[in-house]
Structures are given as structure tokens and as C-alpha cells.
Amino acid sequence: MSSLQLAAALDSLQHLVRKVSVSNILPLVPKVGKWLVGLLFLLHVRSWPFVWHFRVFRPVFRVQLEHRWMRFLSLFKSPAARIKFEDDWLDSISPLTANPFTKVVPYKTWASLDDSDFNGHLSNSSYAKILDGARFKAAIEMFPMFLRSGGWMPLAGTHFSFVREIPMLSSYEIRTSIAAWDQKWIYVMSKFVRKPGGKQKKKRADAKSVSPGDIEVSMQTMSLRTPGPDGIPSTGAPSASETPSIAASAAPDTAKALNAVAAGLAGEEPDGAVLHTVVISQVCYKVGRITVPPSLVLGINGFTGAEGFSRNSPHPQWENAKKIMSKPYGGSAKKLKAFLEGGWREVPEGERWWDHALGDTVEAQRVKNLAFVEGLKSGMDNARTL
């Protein structure tokens, strides 16, 4: 480039700088700011007012719409046919003939910006918020007959075991199933999982899976960060050796119980999905202020341990439930509510059809699983005395 060309280029640059003055830029600042604020507002749409309520109650809206559509389709049927049509629909939304330990309700979502923290992954504080929607969906799909009778499920405790972090903006799935129950409490297990792909899939195939002993027990207040992608605690999370002895003895039973859950219940996913977090929720069933035994709730919703049955040919004990809650069989929602409120006590122990429906196989699995999770409650109860 000649000196004349260079001088011409410098003159053009100086002329452009004189045109772009501060007075010309300032009017653009409010416009750009408005666009940035609007973009930020849209990116955090899942934290808008009432959005959480919509996400949690979305399964209820879906069932209500299905029920209205069913009622519309039966408008021109005879009264008897309408009753039978509605009864068949109620059976279709029940987990009829399902095994309580193999029934899994998936909840798909993703780690949005408002649910993530400055470390670039799903914030520890967001797990409980997102879990509300997954648990509610599971309750709708697993216990429709119980909820239809006016039942509700209060939450007594939630216990988290963080295995791997969930990266920001990544999709994941919460798989909710029944872990165990006793005479009052039912323990619901939710697993946060992600399906590996590409290099992550190959790396997982070549590497050994994280052993239960490597899992960092994190009770939401123990650390600022979840473990890293490979299950190794990230910087800032206190290890067992670094934790003061007083804190280490605060809830030893709970820590052991969570590790036991990870070892005994949260195994490899059938489809090869990677486990990121295990959550055990302790809930009970109530009608008003009356507690209902979990086995009874499972029975009226069609759960069974017997094999070889289907919706078209259900297990024999299902007829006993229908006699209480189904109109074609002489039952009703009102009779079911009265039965749950205490009528079941009048049935002799040897004749309780809901226990027979679950069977010996389910009972053996229940006892085995209960040994894994019952330490959670006792551990937290012991921590109260410190």
C-alpha cells in the first residue's frame, strides 16, 4: 500500500470517527437495554409467576380434559352405557395389573438458565422445585382412584444423594417409582438420569461405573457444588476427611442409608441412561386427617404382584375393589371414601384382598427394599437430638 493510499484510509477513518459521536450512540442505549431486558425475561419464562403451578398441575388439567372428552363422547349413549363407558375409562387411567416395583413414571425436562447456578449446572436448590412436578405426575398416574376419593399425600421428608452434575441447558429425565412402604409411610424413589451420546457414550462404555462408596452424600447444606461429571467431588465440597467430627456424626445413619439406597436400589438403567441423582421421598396417604395404609391404596389402584394378567383379564382381587368404588358393581366414590376412612378395619386380616393382590413376591421385595430406606428416617430423627 502506497503512502497516498494509507493517508486516504486514515482520512476516511477520522471522518467516520467524527460522525460517530457520543450523542449519536446514547439514543441507542435504551433500545439495546430494552431488548436485553426482554430477552432476559423470556429466557427465564419458567420462573414467571404461576408457571410453577401450571407445570405441577399440568397432569391434572390433562386428566380433566380427557374426562370432559369422555363425557362428550357418551352424550348420546343410554344411562347404563354412560356409566359403563366412564367405568372403563377409569380403569384405563389406573395402573391395573402393574407391579408396584416395576411401574416407572418418567418426567422429561431440561436445565434452564433460571434453574442453573454460576457453576454452569443445575443448581442444588432447583432439584426440589423440579421434583414437585415429577412427584405430582407420578401420583396422578399411580393413584388415580385414591385421589378421586378425596385423598392427598403429605410429604414428610426428601433425601438427596448427588452423584453427577447435570450441565446447564441439557435435557434430562426424572424416573419415579415406588421403593418400599410400611404400615404408614411409603418411600418414593426418583432418579435424575441422562441418556449418554457420542463421546460420553463411548467413555461410559470404556470406564467403570461409579461405585456406591464413591457417591457423595449431600443433604443440600453440606456443599455448594454437586460432584463433577465423573462422580468426583468438585472443589469446594467438603470430603469426609475434611468434615469436622461433630458434623460427621450429625447424621451417620442417614449417610449410610443414602449410600445403601444407591447401592441396592439405584442400579444401572435398562436403557443405559447415566444416573445423576437419587432422591427418596417419604410420604403417607391421608383422607382428611385419617392415615390410610399404603398396601390398601396400592390395592384399590390395581397393583399386583401376580403375573399373567392384563386389563382385559385382571387379577381376581380386582373385583373386590370394583364392588366398593365402581358404579356398575354397586360401588361409588362415596363408598370408597368411607372404606378408606376406616371401613377397611372391619375386614379380618386373613381376608384383606389388597394384601392378597400384592402377593408374597411383592411382600418379600418390600421387606428387602425397606431395609435400604428405613435408615433415612431414623438417621434424621437421631440428628434432632444433637
Residue, then its C-alpha position, 0 to 999 in steps of 0.5 A: m500500500s502506497s503512502l497516498q493510499l494509507a493517508a486516504a484510509l486514515d482520512s476516511l477513518q477520522h471522518l467516520v470517527r467524527k460522525v460517530s459521536v457520543s450523542n449519536i450512540l446514547p439514543l441507542v442505549p435504551k433500545v439495546g437495554k430494552w431488548l436485553v431486558g426482554l430477552l432476559f425475561l423470556l429466557h427465564v419464562r419458567s420462573w414467571p409467576f404461576v408457571w410453577h403451578f401450571r407445570v405441577f398441575r399440568p397432569v391434572f388439567r390433562v386428566q380433566l380434559e380427557h374426562r370432559w372428552m369422555r363425557f362428550l363422547s357418551l352424550f348420546k349413549s343410554p344411562a347404563a352405557r354412560i356409566k359403563f363407558e366412564d367405568d372403563w375409562l377409569d380403569s384405563i387411567s389406573p395402573l391395573t395389573a402393574n407391579p408396584f416395583t416395576k411401574v416407572v413414571p418418567y418426567k422429561t425436562w431440561a436445565s434452564l438458565d433460571d434453574s442453573d447456578f454460576n457453576g454452569h449446572l443445575s443448581n442444588s436448590s432447583y432439584a426440589k422445585i423440579l421434583d414437585g412436578a415429577r412427584f405430582k405426575a407420578a401420583i396422578e398416574m399411580f393413584p388415580m382412584f385414591l385421589r378421586s376419593g378425596g385423598w392427598m399425600p403429605l410429604a414428610g421428608t426428601h433425601f438427596s444423594f448427588v452423584r453427577e452434575i447435570p450441565m446447564l441447558s441439557s435435557y434430562e429425565i426424572r424416573t419415579s417409582i415406588a421403593a418400599w412402604d410400611q404400615k404408614w409411610i411409603y418411600v418414593m424413589s426418583k432418579f435424575v438420569r441422562k441418556p449418554g451420546g457420542k463421546q460420553k457414550k463411548k467413555r461410559a462404555d470404556a470406564k467403570s461405573v461409579s461405585p456406591g462408596d464413591i457417591e457423595v452424600s449431600m443433604q443440600t447444606m453440606s456443599l455448594r457444588t454437586p460432584g463433577p461429571d465423573g462422580i468426583p467431588s468438585t472443589g469446594a465440597p467438603s470430603a469426609s476427611e475434611t468434615p469436622s467430627i461433630a458434623a460427621s456424626a450429625a447424621p451417620d445413619t442417614a449417610k449410610a442409608l443414602n449410600a445403601v439406597a444407591a447401592g441396592l436400589a439405584g442400579e444401572e438403567p435398562d436403557g443405559a441412561v447415566l444416573h445423576t441423582v437419587v432422591i427418596s421421598q417419604v410420604c403417607y396417604k391421608v383422607g382428611r386427617i385419617t392415615v390410610p395404609p399404603s398396601l390398601v391404596l396400592g390395592i384399590n389402584g390395581f397393583t399386583g404382584a401376580e403375573g399373567f394378567s392384563r386389563n382385559s383379564p385382571h387379577p381376581q382381587w380386582e373385583n373386590a375393589k370394583k364392588i366398593m368404588s365402581k358404579p356398575y358393581g354397586g360401588s361409588a366414590k362415596k363408598l370408597k371414601a368411607f372404606l378408606e376412612g376406616g371401613w377397611r378395619e372391619v375386614p379380618e386380616g386373613e381376608r384383606w384382598w389388597d394384601h392378597a393382590l400384592g402377593d408374597t413376591v411383592e411382600a418379600q421385595r418390600v421387606k428387602n427394599l425397606a431395609f435400604v430406606e428405613g435408615l433415612k428416617s431414623g438417621m434424621d430423627n437421631a440428628r434432632t437430638l444433637 
